[in-house]
Amino acid sequence: MLSRLFLSLSLAFAAGAALPLPAVAETTVDAALMKVLDPDADGTVDLAEAKAAGAVEFKKLDPDNDGTLDAKELAGRVDEAELKAADPDNDGTLDLNEYNALIEKRFNAANPDNDGTLDEAELKSPAGQSLLLLIH
């Protein structure tokens, strides 16, 4: 009896382990998004534009209006290791300056040609999608 239970649990676990994990939904990069992120309408997003969009997103993510974002407020956007690395004062939260530093880090990762701007193709890349989690 116990062996049947163990076998059933083992099979259930194995079946669950074989299921794909849910992926973070990709942000569609289209004309509407570019209009929001690219106010000068030059077809690209520069670091200043990314930080401006990030400031708007920061405010949305900070419902308690304490001027910082904790792990709960950053859930799905920043993992624990990245939060720790982006938090030089080790208070467990990111203020706007720390958040902007993280935006800059992700912006640079999404800008392989180092031209200082991100076009639609760069925003569609995995690194660009990671940046979009912070700015949109």
N, CA, C and O atoms as a MOPAC input file, in Angstrom:
PM7 MOZYME 1SCF
protein

 N      0.82600 1    -1.18900 1     0.00000 1
 C      0.00000 1     0.00000 1     0.00000 1
 C      0.87500 1     1.25900 1     0.00000 1
 O      0.65000 1     2.18000 1    -0.78500 1
 N      1.86300 1     1.28600 1     0.87800 1
 C      2.75100 1     2.43400 1     0.97300 1
 C      3.54700 1     2.61300 1    -0.32000 1
 O      3.78600 1     3.73800 1    -0.76200 1
 N      3.95400 1     1.49200 1    -0.92200 1
 C      4.72500 1     1.59300 1    -2.16500 1
 C      3.86100 1     2.15100 1    -3.29900 1
 O      4.35900 1     2.89400 1    -4.14400 1
 N      2.56900 1     1.80000 1    -3.32500 1
 C      1.66700 1     2.37000 1    -4.34200 1
 C      1.51700 1     3.87600 1    -4.15400 1
 O      1.52900 1     4.63000 1    -5.12700 1
 N      1.37600 1     4.30800 1    -2.91500 1
 C      1.27400 1     5.72800 1    -2.62100 1
 C      2.54700 1     6.44900 1    -3.05100 1
 O      2.49200 1     7.51200 1    -3.67000 1
 N      3.68300 1     5.86500 1    -2.72100 1
 C      4.96300 1     6.44900 1    -3.09200 1
 C      5.08900 1     6.52900 1    -4.61200 1
 O      5.53700 1     7.54000 1    -5.15200 1
 N      4.68900 1     5.45100 1    -5.29900 1
 C      4.74800 1     5.42800 1    -6.76100 1
 C      3.82800 1     6.49000 1    -7.35300 1
 O      4.21200 1     7.18900 1    -8.29100 1
 N      2.62600 1     6.61700 1    -6.81800 1
 C      1.68400 1     7.62800 1    -7.30400 1
 C      2.22400 1     9.03300 1    -7.10800 1
 O      2.14300 1     9.86800 1    -8.01000 1
 N      2.77400 1     9.29200 1    -5.93500 1
 C      3.34500 1    10.61100 1    -5.66500 1
 C      4.54500 1    10.88000 1    -6.55900 1
 O      4.72400 1    11.99900 1    -7.03900 1
 N      5.36600 1     9.86200 1    -6.78700 1
 C      6.53900 1    10.01900 1    -7.64800 1
 C      6.11900 1    10.35200 1    -9.07600 1
 O      6.69500 1    11.23200 1    -9.71500 1
 N      5.10200 1     9.63200 1    -9.57200 1
 C      4.62000 1     9.89900 1   -10.92800 1
 C      4.00200 1    11.28900 1   -11.04500 1
 O      4.20400 1    11.98500 1   -12.04100 1
 N      3.25700 1    11.68300 1   -10.03200 1
 C      2.64700 1    13.02300 1   -10.04700 1
 C      3.72900 1    14.09500 1   -10.03600 1
 O      3.63400 1    15.08800 1   -10.75700 1
 N      4.75200 1    13.89300 1    -9.22200 1
 C      5.84800 1    14.86300 1    -9.16400 1
 C      6.57600 1    14.92700 1   -10.49900 1
 O      6.88400 1    16.01000 1   -10.99600 1
 N      6.85200 1    13.75000 1   -11.08200 1
 C      7.56400 1    13.71000 1   -12.36000 1
 C      6.74500 1    14.39200 1   -13.45600 1
 O      7.29800 1    15.09900 1   -14.29900 1
 N      5.44900 1    14.18300 1   -13.44400 1
 C      4.59100 1    14.82800 1   -14.44800 1
 C      4.59800 1    16.33400 1   -14.26900 1
 O      4.63900 1    17.07800 1   -15.24800 1
 N      4.55800 1    16.78500 1   -13.03400 1
 C      4.59300 1    18.21500 1   -12.76300 1
 C      5.92000 1    18.83500 1   -13.13600 1
 O      5.97100 1    19.96600 1   -13.62100 1
 N      6.99800 1    18.09600 1   -12.91000 1
 C      8.32300 1    18.60600 1   -13.24200 1
 C      8.50500 1    18.72300 1   -14.74600 1
 O      9.31100 1    19.53000 1   -15.21100 1
 N      7.76800 1    17.93100 1   -15.50900 1
 C      7.90300 1    17.96300 1   -16.96000 1
 C      7.13800 1    19.12400 1   -17.58400 1
 O      7.37400 1    19.46200 1   -18.74300 1
 N      6.23300 1    19.73600 1   -16.84000 1
 C      5.46700 1    20.85100 1   -17.37600 1
 C      6.35100 1    22.08200 1   -17.49000 1
 O      7.16000 1    22.34100 1   -16.59900 1
 N      6.21700 1    22.83200 1   -18.54800 1
 C      7.01900 1    24.04500 1   -18.67300 1
 C      6.59200 1    25.08700 1   -17.64200 1
 O      5.41700 1    25.20000 1   -17.29400 1
 N      7.56400 1    25.83300 1   -17.17200 1
 C      7.26800 1    26.91400 1   -16.24200 1
 C      6.65500 1    28.07200 1   -17.00800 1
 O      7.00600 1    28.30000 1   -18.16600 1
 N      5.74700 1    28.80500 1   -16.38300 1
 C      5.15800 1    29.94500 1   -17.08300 1
 C      6.22600 1    31.00200 1   -17.35600 1
 O      7.03600 1    31.32300 1   -16.48700 1
 N      6.21300 1    31.52400 1   -18.55000 1
 C      7.17600 1    32.55700 1   -18.92700 1
 C      6.57500 1    33.93200 1   -18.67100 1
 O      5.35700 1    34.10900 1   -18.66100 1
 N      7.45400 1    34.89000 1   -18.46700 1
 C      6.99900 1    36.26100 1   -18.33300 1
 C      6.51300 1    36.70500 1   -19.70900 1
 O      7.19400 1    36.50400 1   -20.71400 1
 N      5.35700 1    37.29600 1   -19.73900 1
 C      4.79200 1    37.73100 1   -21.01500 1
 C      5.69800 1    38.76700 1   -21.66800 1
 O      6.19300 1    39.68600 1   -21.01500 1
 N      5.89800 1    38.60100 1   -22.94100 1
 C      6.71700 1    39.53900 1   -23.69200 1
 C      5.91400 1    40.81000 1   -23.94700 1
 O      4.72900 1    40.75100 1   -24.27500 1
 N      6.56100 1    41.94200 1   -23.79600 1
 C      5.92600 1    43.20900 1   -24.09100 1
 C      5.98400 1    43.44700 1   -25.59300 1
 O      7.05200 1    43.36700 1   -26.20000 1
 N      4.85600 1    43.73400 1   -26.17800 1
 C      4.80300 1    44.02200 1   -27.61000 1
 C      5.40000 1    45.40200 1   -27.85800 1
 O      4.97700 1    46.40200 1   -27.28000 1
 N      6.38100 1    45.41800 1   -28.72300 1
 C      7.00700 1    46.68400 1   -29.10300 1
 C      6.36900 1    47.10700 1   -30.42600 1
 O      6.63000 1    46.52500 1   -31.47900 1
 N      5.53200 1    48.13100 1   -30.34000 1
 C      4.82100 1    48.61400 1   -31.52400 1
 C      4.81000 1    50.13900 1   -31.52100 1
 O      5.42800 1    50.77300 1   -30.66600 1
 N      4.10900 1    50.71100 1   -32.47300 1
 C      4.07700 1    52.17500 1   -32.60200 1
 C      3.50200 1    52.83800 1   -31.35200 1
 O      3.96500 1    53.90700 1   -30.95300 1
 N      2.50000 1    52.21600 1   -30.73000 1
 C      1.89000 1    52.80100 1   -29.53300 1
 C      2.89600 1    52.85700 1   -28.37600 1
 O      2.98000 1    53.86200 1   -27.67000 1
 N      3.65000 1    51.78200 1   -28.19000 1
 C      4.65800 1    51.77200 1   -27.12000 1
 C      5.76700 1    52.77000 1   -27.42800 1
 O      6.21700 1    53.49500 1   -26.54100 1
 N      6.20600 1    52.80800 1   -28.67800 1
 C      7.27000 1    53.73900 1   -29.04700 1
 C      6.82600 1    55.18500 1   -28.83500 1
 O      7.63900 1    56.03300 1   -28.46800 1
 N      5.55500 1    55.46800 1   -29.06100 1
 C      5.04800 1    56.82900 1   -28.85000 1
 C      5.18800 1    57.22900 1   -27.38200 1
 O      5.48900 1    58.38100 1   -27.06600 1
 N      4.96500 1    56.25900 1   -26.48700 1
 C      5.08700 1    56.51800 1   -25.04900 1
 C      6.55400 1    56.66900 1   -24.64100 1
 O      6.90700 1    57.58500 1   -23.89900 1
 N      7.39900 1    55.76900 1   -25.12800 1
 C      8.80300 1    55.74900 1   -24.69800 1
 C      9.68800 1    56.72900 1   -25.45000 1
 O     10.77000 1    57.07100 1   -24.97600 1
 N      9.24700 1    57.18100 1   -26.60800 1
 C     10.06800 1    58.00700 1   -27.49500 1
 C      9.38500 1    59.34600 1   -27.77400 1
 O      8.91200 1    59.57700 1   -28.88600 1
 N      9.33000 1    60.23000 1   -26.77200 1
 C      8.58800 1    61.48100 1   -26.96200 1
 C      9.14900 1    62.39500 1   -28.05100 1
 O      8.41100 1    63.21700 1   -28.59400 1
 N     10.43500 1    62.27200 1   -28.38400 1
 C     10.96400 1    63.11400 1   -29.45400 1
 C     10.74300 1    62.49800 1   -30.83700 1
 O     11.12100 1    63.08400 1   -31.85100 1
 N     10.13100 1    61.32100 1   -30.86900 1
 C      9.71800 1    60.65500 1   -32.11100 1
 C     10.84400 1    60.47000 1   -33.11100 1
 O     10.63500 1    60.60800 1   -34.31700 1
 N     12.04300 1    60.15700 1   -32.61800 1
 C     13.15000 1    59.88400 1   -33.53700 1
 C     13.28900 1    58.40200 1   -33.86600 1
 O     14.21200 1    58.00400 1   -34.57500 1
 N     12.36900 1    57.58400 1   -33.34900 1
 C     12.37600 1    56.15500 1   -33.65000 1
 C     13.23700 1    55.31600 1   -32.73500 1
 O     13.35900 1    54.10500 1   -32.92100 1
 N     13.83500 1    55.95800 1   -31.74500 1
 C     14.67600 1    55.22900 1   -30.79100 1
 C     14.41000 1    55.75300 1   -29.38200 1
 O     13.84000 1    56.82800 1   -29.19500 1
 N     14.83700 1    54.96700 1   -28.40200 1
 C     14.74300 1    55.36200 1   -26.99700 1
 C     16.15700 1    55.56700 1   -26.48300 1
 O     16.97900 1    54.65200 1   -26.52800 1
 N     16.44000 1    56.77300 1   -25.99100 1
 C     17.76000 1    57.01000 1   -25.40600 1
 C     17.66500 1    56.82700 1   -23.89100 1
 O     16.57800 1    56.61400 1   -23.35400 1
 N     18.79300 1    56.90900 1   -23.21300 1
 C     18.81800 1    56.64800 1   -21.77300 1
 C     17.95600 1    57.64300 1   -21.00300 1
 O     17.27100 1    57.25700 1   -20.05600 1
 N     17.97800 1    58.90200 1   -21.39000 1
 C     17.15300 1    59.90200 1   -20.69300 1
 C     15.66600 1    59.56900 1   -20.83400 1
 O     14.90300 1    59.70200 1   -19.87700 1
 N     15.25900 1    59.13700 1   -22.02700 1
 C     13.86500 1    58.75500 1   -22.23200 1
 C     13.51000 1    57.51200 1   -21.41700 1
 O     12.41900 1    57.41800 1   -20.85400 1
 N     14.43900 1    56.56500 1   -21.36100 1
 C     14.20000 1    55.34900 1   -20.57000 1
 C     14.05900 1    55.69700 1   -19.09200 1
 O     13.17500 1    55.17800 1   -18.40900 1
 N     14.92500 1    56.57000 1   -18.60200 1
 C     14.83900 1    56.96600 1   -17.18900 1
 C     13.55900 1    57.75600 1   -16.90300 1
 O     12.96800 1    57.60400 1   -15.83400 1
 N     13.13200 1    58.58700 1   -17.83700 1
 C     11.88100 1    59.33100 1   -17.65000 1
 C     10.69700 1    58.36500 1   -17.57300 1
 O      9.82500 1    58.51200 1   -16.71600 1
 N     10.67100 1    57.37700 1   -18.47200 1
 C      9.60800 1    56.37000 1   -18.42100 1
 C      9.71800 1    55.54800 1   -17.14400 1
 O      8.70600 1    55.17200 1   -16.55400 1
 N     10.94800 1    55.26900 1   -16.72000 1
 C     11.17100 1    54.53300 1   -15.48400 1
 C     10.67000 1    55.28000 1   -14.26600 1
 O     10.15800 1    54.66200 1   -13.33200 1
 N     10.80600 1    56.59100 1   -14.25500 1
 C     10.31400 1    57.39300 1   -13.12800 1
 C      8.80100 1    57.29700 1   -13.01600 1
 O      8.25700 1    57.24100 1   -11.91400 1
 N      8.12100 1    57.27900 1   -14.16500 1
 C      6.66200 1    57.12200 1   -14.17300 1
 C      6.29700 1    55.73600 1   -13.63100 1
 O      5.38800 1    55.59900 1   -12.81300 1
 N      7.01500 1    54.71800 1   -14.09500 1
 C      6.74400 1    53.34700 1   -13.64100 1
 C      7.04800 1    53.19600 1   -12.15700 1
 O      6.31000 1    52.52400 1   -11.43600 1
 N      8.12700 1    53.81600 1   -11.69600 1
 C      8.49800 1    53.77800 1   -10.27500 1
 C      7.34000 1    54.29200 1    -9.42400 1
 O      6.97400 1    53.68600 1    -8.41700 1
 N      6.78300 1    55.40000 1    -9.83900 1
 C      5.66000 1    55.99300 1    -9.09300 1
 C      4.46400 1    55.03700 1    -9.04500 1
 O      3.80300 1    54.91800 1    -8.01300 1
 N      4.18800 1    54.35400 1   -10.17000 1
 C      3.08200 1    53.38400 1   -10.20300 1
 C      3.35000 1    52.19500 1    -9.28100 1
 O      2.42900 1    51.65600 1    -8.66700 1
 N      4.61800 1    51.79200 1    -9.18900 1
 C      4.98100 1    50.62600 1    -8.38400 1
 C      5.07500 1    50.92600 1    -6.89400 1
 O      5.25000 1    50.01100 1    -6.09000 1
 N      4.96100 1    52.18700 1    -6.52000 1
 C      5.13800 1    52.62800 1    -5.13400 1
 C      3.80300 1    53.08900 1    -4.53300 1
 O      3.62800 1    54.27600 1    -4.25600 1
 N      2.86300 1    52.15800 1    -4.33100 1
 C      1.53000 1    52.56100 1    -3.86400 1
 C      1.52600 1    53.16300 1    -2.45900 1
 O      0.63100 1    53.93600 1    -2.11700 1
 N      2.52200 1    52.81000 1    -1.64800 1
 C      2.57300 1    53.37500 1    -0.29700 1
 C      3.27900 1    54.72900 1    -0.27100 1
 O      3.39300 1    55.35800 1     0.78100 1
 N      3.74900 1    55.16900 1    -1.43000 1
 C      4.38300 1    56.49200 1    -1.57300 1
 C      5.48400 1    56.75600 1    -0.55900 1
 O      5.61400 1    57.86500 1    -0.04100 1
 N      6.28600 1    55.70800 1    -0.27700 1
 C      7.39900 1    55.91100 1     0.65600 1
 C      8.69800 1    56.26000 1    -0.06100 1
 O      9.73100 1    56.45200 1     0.58000 1
 N      8.64800 1    56.34100 1    -1.39600 1
 C      9.83100 1    56.72400 1    -2.16300 1
 C     10.81100 1    55.59800 1    -2.39300 1
 O     11.91400 1    55.82200 1    -2.89100 1
 N     10.41700 1    54.38200 1    -2.03300 1
 C     11.26600 1    53.21900 1    -2.26400 1
 C     10.41200 1    52.05600 1    -2.75600 1
 O      9.19700 1    52.02600 1    -2.56000 1
 N     11.07700 1    51.10300 1    -3.39600 1
 C     10.42200 1    49.88700 1    -3.84900 1
 C     11.07300 1    48.70000 1    -3.15600 1
 O     12.29300 1    48.54200 1    -3.18800 1
 N     10.25000 1    47.86800 1    -2.53100 1
 C     10.76600 1    46.66700 1    -1.87300 1
 C     10.57800 1    45.46400 1    -2.79200 1
 O     10.06300 1    45.59600 1    -3.90300 1
 N     10.99400 1    44.30400 1    -2.32600 1
 C     10.92300 1    43.08800 1    -3.14000 1
 C      9.50300 1    42.79300 1    -3.59300 1
 O      9.29100 1    42.34800 1    -4.72000 1
 N      8.53300 1    43.03700 1    -2.72700 1
 C      7.13700 1    42.77900 1    -3.09000 1
 C      6.69200 1    43.70800 1    -4.22200 1
 O      6.02100 1    43.27400 1    -5.15900 1
 N      7.06300 1    44.97100 1    -4.13100 1
 C      6.67600 1    45.94700 1    -5.15500 1
 C      7.41300 1    45.70100 1    -6.48000 1
 O      6.93000 1    46.08900 1    -7.54400 1
 N      8.57700 1    45.05800 1    -6.40800 1
 C      9.37600 1    44.77400 1    -7.59800 1
 C      9.16000 1    43.36700 1    -8.14300 1
 O      9.81100 1    42.97600 1    -9.11200 1
 N      8.26100 1    42.60700 1    -7.54100 1
 C      8.04500 1    41.21000 1    -7.92300 1
 C      7.78700 1    41.07900 1    -9.42100 1
 O      6.99400 1    41.82300 1   -10.00000 1
 N      8.46900 1    40.12300 1   -10.02800 1
 C      8.31600 1    39.88400 1   -11.46300 1
 C      9.15000 1    40.79800 1   -12.33200 1
 O      9.18900 1    40.63600 1   -13.55200 1
 N      9.81400 1    41.75400 1   -11.71800 1
 C     10.64700 1    42.70900 1   -12.46700 1
 C     12.11700 1    42.60100 1   -12.08800 1
 O     13.00400 1    42.73100 1   -12.93200 1
 N     12.35800 1    42.36100 1   -10.80000 1
 C     13.71300 1    42.27700 1   -10.26900 1
 C     13.75600 1    41.08400 1    -9.32300 1
 O     12.92900 1    40.97500 1    -8.41800 1
 N     14.71800 1    40.19000 1    -9.53300 1
 C     14.81100 1    39.04900 1    -8.62700 1
 C     15.63200 1    39.42400 1    -7.39500 1
 O     16.20100 1    40.51400 1    -7.32000 1
 N     15.68200 1    38.51700 1    -6.44300 1
 C     16.33400 1    38.80000 1    -5.15800 1
 C     17.80700 1    39.15500 1    -5.32400 1
 O     18.29200 1    40.09400 1    -4.69400 1
 N     18.51600 1    38.41600 1    -6.16000 1
 C     19.94300 1    38.68100 1    -6.36600 1
 C     20.16800 1    40.04900 1    -7.00500 1
 O     21.08200 1    40.77800 1    -6.61800 1
 N     19.33900 1    40.39200 1    -7.97800 1
 C     19.49100 1    41.68600 1    -8.64400 1
 C     19.12800 1    42.83200 1    -7.70100 1
 O     19.75600 1    43.89000 1    -7.73200 1
 N     18.11700 1    42.61600 1    -6.86800 1
 C     17.75600 1    43.63100 1    -5.86700 1
 C     18.92600 1    43.88700 1    -4.93300 1
 O     19.26200 1    45.03600 1    -4.64400 1
 N     19.53800 1    42.82000 1    -4.46700 1
 C     20.67600 1    42.95700 1    -3.54600 1
 C     21.83400 1    43.69700 1    -4.21800 1
 O     22.45900 1    44.56400 1    -3.60600 1
 N     22.11600 1    43.35400 1    -5.47400 1
 C     23.21100 1    44.00000 1    -6.20200 1
 C     22.92400 1    45.47100 1    -6.48600 1
 O     23.84800 1    46.28300 1    -6.54200 1
 N     21.64800 1    45.81900 1    -6.66500 1
 C     21.26700 1    47.19700 1    -6.99800 1
 C     21.01700 1    48.05600 1    -5.76900 1
 O     20.62700 1    49.21800 1    -5.88900 1
 N     21.23900 1    47.49000 1    -4.58300 1
 C     20.91300 1    48.15000 1    -3.31500 1
 C     22.18500 1    48.40800 1    -2.50600 1
 O     22.44400 1    47.69800 1    -1.53400 1
 N     22.98900 1    49.41800 1    -2.88800 1
 C     24.27400 1    49.62300 1    -2.22100 1
 C     24.16900 1    49.99200 1    -0.73400 1
 O     25.10800 1    49.75200 1     0.02500 1
 N     23.05000 1    50.56500 1    -0.31700 1
 C     22.90600 1    50.90000 1     1.10100 1
 C     22.31300 1    49.74600 1     1.91700 1
 O     22.11100 1    49.86800 1     3.12500 1
 N     22.04100 1    48.63800 1     1.24700 1
 C     21.57800 1    47.40900 1     1.90800 1
 C     20.36300 1    47.60600 1     2.80100 1
 O     20.27300 1    47.00200 1     3.87000 1
 N     19.42300 1    48.44900 1     2.37000 1
 C     18.21000 1    48.63600 1     3.17300 1
 C     17.05900 1    47.75800 1     2.67900 1
 O     15.95200 1    47.82400 1     3.21200 1
 N     17.32700 1    46.92200 1     1.64400 1
 C     16.31200 1    46.01200 1     1.14400 1
 C     15.30900 1    46.65200 1     0.19900 1
 O     14.32600 1    46.02200 1    -0.19100 1
 N     15.55900 1    47.90500 1    -0.17100 1
 C     14.67500 1    48.61400 1    -1.09100 1
 C     15.51300 1    49.38000 1    -2.11300 1
 O     16.71400 1    49.57900 1    -1.93300 1
 N     14.85200 1    49.80200 1    -3.18200 1
 C     15.49000 1    50.67500 1    -4.16500 1
 C     14.80400 1    52.02500 1    -4.14100 1
 O     13.58200 1    52.11400 1    -4.25300 1
 N     15.60400 1    53.08500 1    -3.99200 1
 C     15.05500 1    54.42000 1    -4.17200 1
 C     15.16600 1    54.75600 1    -5.66200 1
 O     15.66900 1    53.94700 1    -6.44200 1
 N     14.70700 1    55.92400 1    -6.05500 1
 C     14.68700 1    56.26100 1    -7.47600 1
 C     16.08700 1    56.27300 1    -8.07900 1
 O     16.26300 1    55.84800 1    -9.22100 1
 N     17.08300 1    56.74800 1    -7.34300 1
 C     18.45000 1    56.75900 1    -7.87700 1
 C     18.95800 1    55.34400 1    -8.11700 1
 O     19.58900 1    55.07600 1    -9.14000 1
 N     18.68800 1    54.43700 1    -7.17900 1
 C     19.10900 1    53.03900 1    -7.33600 1
 C     18.34200 1    52.38500 1    -8.48800 1
 O     18.90800 1    51.60900 1    -9.25900 1
 N     17.06400 1    52.70100 1    -8.59600 1
 C     16.23200 1    52.18100 1    -9.68700 1
 C     16.76800 1    52.67800 1   -11.02800 1
 O     16.83800 1    51.91400 1   -11.99000 1
 N     17.14800 1    53.96300 1   -11.09400 1
 C     17.71200 1    54.51600 1   -12.32800 1
 C     19.03200 1    53.85000 1   -12.68900 1
 O     19.32000 1    53.65500 1   -13.87000 1
 N     19.83500 1    53.50000 1   -11.69800 1
 C     21.08800 1    52.79500 1   -11.96500 1
 C     20.81100 1    51.42300 1   -12.57000 1
 O     21.54000 1    50.96500 1   -13.45000 1
 N     19.75900 1    50.77500 1   -12.09600 1
 C     19.37000 1    49.48100 1   -12.65400 1
 C     18.83900 1    49.65200 1   -14.07900 1
 O     19.12600 1    48.83000 1   -14.94900 1
 N     18.07500 1    50.70500 1   -14.31500 1
 C     17.61800 1    51.00800 1   -15.67900 1
 C     18.82600 1    51.19100 1   -16.59300 1
 O     18.85500 1    50.65000 1   -17.69900 1
 N     19.80400 1    51.93500 1   -16.14800 1
 C     20.99700 1    52.18200 1   -16.96600 1
 C     21.74100 1    50.87800 1   -17.26000 1
 O     22.20900 1    50.66300 1   -18.37800 1
 N     21.84600 1    50.02000 1   -16.26300 1
 C     22.51600 1    48.72700 1   -16.45400 1
 C     21.78500 1    47.90200 1   -17.51600 1
 O     22.41400 1    47.34900 1   -18.41900 1
 N     20.46500 1    47.82100 1   -17.40700 1
 C     19.69000 1    47.04400 1   -18.37600 1
 C     19.68600 1    47.72000 1   -19.75400 1
 O     19.71300 1    47.04100 1   -20.78000 1
 N     19.65100 1    49.05200 1   -19.77100 1
 C     19.71800 1    49.78900 1   -21.03700 1
 C     21.01100 1    49.42900 1   -21.76000 1
 O     20.98800 1    49.10000 1   -22.94600 1
 N     22.12700 1    49.49000 1   -21.05900 1
 C     23.42100 1    49.18500 1   -21.67400 1
 C     23.48100 1    47.74400 1   -22.16900 1
 O     24.08100 1    47.46900 1   -23.20800 1
 N     22.86300 1    46.82200 1   -21.43300 1
 C     22.82900 1    45.42600 1   -21.86600 1
 C     22.01100 1    45.26400 1   -23.15000 1
 O     22.30100 1    44.38800 1   -23.96400 1
 N     21.00400 1    46.09600 1   -23.32600 1
 C     20.13500 1    46.02500 1   -24.50900 1
 C     20.69700 1    46.81900 1   -25.68700 1
 O     20.09100 1    46.84100 1   -26.75800 1
 N     21.82900 1    47.46100 1   -25.50700 1
 C     22.40700 1    48.34400 1   -26.51400 1
 C     23.75200 1    47.79000 1   -26.99400 1
 O     24.79000 1    48.40200 1   -26.74100 1
 N     23.75000 1    46.64300 1   -27.68100 1
 C     25.01600 1    46.00400 1   -28.04700 1
 C     25.87000 1    46.81600 1   -29.02300 1
 O     27.08700 1    46.63900 1   -29.07200 1
 N     25.25000 1    47.69700 1   -29.79300 1
 C     26.03700 1    48.51600 1   -30.72300 1
 C     26.56700 1    49.78400 1   -30.06400 1
 O     27.27800 1    50.56500 1   -30.69600 1
 N     26.22100 1    49.98800 1   -28.79000 1
 C     26.71800 1    51.12800 1   -27.99700 1
 C     26.51000 1    52.47700 1   -28.67700 1
 O     27.35800 1    53.36600 1   -28.58400 1
 N     25.37100 1    52.62300 1   -29.36200 1
 C     25.10700 1    53.90800 1   -30.01400 1
 C     24.31900 1    54.86200 1   -29.12700 1
 O     24.01000 1    55.98200 1   -29.53500 1
 N     23.99000 1    54.42000 1   -27.90700 1
 C     23.29000 1    55.29400 1   -26.96600 1
 C     21.79100 1    55.34300 1   -27.15000 1
 O     21.10100 1    56.09200 1   -26.45800 1
 N     21.27800 1    54.54600 1   -28.08500 1
 C     19.83300 1    54.50100 1   -28.31000 1
 C     19.40800 1    53.05300 1   -28.53000 1
 O     20.20400 1    52.20000 1   -28.92200 1
 N     18.12200 1    52.80600 1   -28.26500 1
 C     17.53900 1    51.48800 1   -28.51500 1
 C     16.45800 1    51.61700 1   -29.57100 1
 O     15.52600 1    52.40900 1   -29.42900 1
 N     16.58800 1    50.83500 1   -30.62900 1
 C     15.54700 1    50.80300 1   -31.65300 1
 C     14.57200 1    49.67200 1   -31.31500 1
 O     14.73800 1    48.97900 1   -30.31200 1
 N     13.56600 1    49.49700 1   -32.15400 1
 C     12.55100 1    48.47400 1   -31.87900 1
 C     13.15500 1    47.08600 1   -31.77600 1
 O     12.75600 1    46.30500 1   -30.91200 1
 N     14.11500 1    46.76200 1   -32.64600 1
 C     14.73700 1    45.43300 1   -32.61400 1
 C     15.45400 1    45.20800 1   -31.28600 1
 O     15.37200 1    44.12000 1   -30.71600 1
 N     16.14900 1    46.21300 1   -30.79400 1
 C     16.85300 1    46.07200 1   -29.51500 1
 C     15.86300 1    45.95000 1   -28.35600 1
 O     16.12400 1    45.21900 1   -27.40100 1
 N     14.75000 1    46.64500 1   -28.42500 1
 C     13.73500 1    46.52800 1   -27.37600 1
 C     13.04500 1    45.17000 1   -27.39800 1
 O     12.54200 1    44.71200 1   -26.37300 1
 N     13.01900 1    44.52500 1   -28.56000 1
 C     12.41000 1    43.20200 1   -28.68000 1
 C     13.34300 1    42.08700 1   -28.21100 1
 O     12.89600 1    40.96600 1   -27.97100 1
 N     14.62900 1    42.38700 1   -28.08000 1
 C     15.60200 1    41.38400 1   -27.64300 1
 C     15.33700 1    41.00600 1   -26.18200 1
 O     14.64900 1    41.74000 1   -25.47200 1
 N     15.87400 1    39.87200 1   -25.72700 1
 C     15.70200 1    39.52300 1   -24.30700 1
 C     16.18200 1    40.62200 1   -23.35300 1
 O     15.53000 1    40.89000 1   -22.34400 1
 N     17.30100 1    41.25000 1   -23.66200 1
 C     17.78600 1    42.33600 1   -22.80600 1
 C     16.85000 1    43.53800 1   -22.87000 1
 O     16.63100 1    44.20300 1   -21.85700 1
 N     16.30300 1    43.82100 1   -24.02800 1
 C     15.33900 1    44.91800 1   -24.16900 1
 C     14.06300 1    44.63700 1   -23.41000 1
 O     13.49700 1    45.53300 1   -22.78400 1
 N     13.60700 1    43.40000 1   -23.46000 1
 C     12.41200 1    43.00900 1   -22.71200 1
 C     12.65500 1    43.14700 1   -21.20800 1
 O     11.75400 1    43.53300 1   -20.46300 1
 N     13.86000 1    42.83500 1   -20.76900 1
 C     14.20600 1    42.99600 1   -19.35800 1
 C     14.14800 1    44.46700 1   -18.95700 1
 O     13.65800 1    44.80100 1   -17.87800 1
 N     14.64200 1    45.33600 1   -19.81800 1
 C     14.55600 1    46.78000 1   -19.56700 1
 C     13.08900 1    47.22700 1   -19.50100 1
 O     12.70500 1    48.00100 1   -18.62500 1
 N     12.29200 1    46.73400 1   -20.42800 1
 C     10.87800 1    47.14700 1   -20.46300 1
 C     10.13900 1    46.80300 1   -19.17600 1
 O      9.16800 1    47.47400 1   -18.82800 1
 N     10.58000 1    45.77400 1   -18.46800 1
 C      9.96400 1    45.45300 1   -17.18700 1
 C     10.09200 1    46.60800 1   -16.18900 1
 O      9.26700 1    46.75500 1   -15.28700 1
 N     11.13200 1    47.42000 1   -16.36100 1
 C     11.36800 1    48.54400 1   -15.44400 1
 C     10.75800 1    49.85200 1   -15.91700 1
 O     10.50700 1    50.74800 1   -15.11100 1
 N     10.51900 1    49.96800 1   -17.20900 1
 C     10.11100 1    51.28300 1   -17.73400 1
 C      8.72000 1    51.30200 1   -18.34300 1
 O      8.24700 1    52.35600 1   -18.76600 1
 N      8.05900 1    50.15600 1   -18.39300 1
 C      6.71400 1    50.13200 1   -18.98100 1
 C      5.81100 1    49.19100 1   -18.21200 1
 O      4.64000 1    49.03900 1   -18.55900 1

